[in-house]
Amino acid sequence: MSKKNCFDCNNHFEENEGKMLILNNGDKLIWHFYCFACLKNWSIRALKAKGLSDEEIQKTTYKNKITK
């Protein structure tokens, strides 16, 4: 497998240690690799921005387990 740089933390990971995401950037789609830890943090930030409490976020993230 090839090594990828996480777009968020910029650390090096094997492909199986993260996911490629397609993000919309205006009129074009861009592929970015994110490690699993950054994906989880990204999800938590999004849930907080939606107004969920820490308790609700913990229930949601454990229910939907973001794991390797």
N, C-alpha and C positions, 0 to 999 in steps of 0.2 A: 504494500500500500504506500501511497505517497504522503508526504507530510504537507499539512496545510497550516496557514497562519490564521488564528482566530481574528476576525475583523474587529472585535471589541477589546480583547486583552492583548492581542498581538503575539501571543505565545504560540509555539509550534506543537501540533498535534497530529496523530495518525488520523486518517479519514474516518475510522470507526469510533473516534472519540468526540465526534460532533456531527453537525448537520449542515448541509448547504441550503441556504434560504434564497428564494427569489423575492427581491424587494422592488417595489415600484418607485422609480425616481423620475417623476414628471412624465415624460413621453417614452421612457425606455425602462426595461427591466434589467436589474443588476443582480448577479449571483454573489452571495457572500457566505463564507464559512464561519460558523460559530461553534465554540466548544460547548459541551453540555452545561458546565458551570455558568457560563455567560448566558446561555439560553434560559436557564432557571432564573437568574438575576433579572434578565430582561422581562420575563413573564411576571415576576413579582413587582417590578416597577410599573408595569402596565396595569396590574390589578390595583395597586395603590393609587394610581392616577384615576382609576374608575371609582375610587372612594371606598374600596373594601377595607375592613379592619384587618389588623394583623392576624386575629383568630380566624377570620373568614379566608384569608390568604393561605394560612397554614393548612386548613381543611382542604382547600382547593388544590394546592400543590401536592399534598400527600395523596389525595384521591386520584389525581391524574399523573402521578409519579413521572417525573422527568429524570430518567436514568439512562445509563449506557446500554 
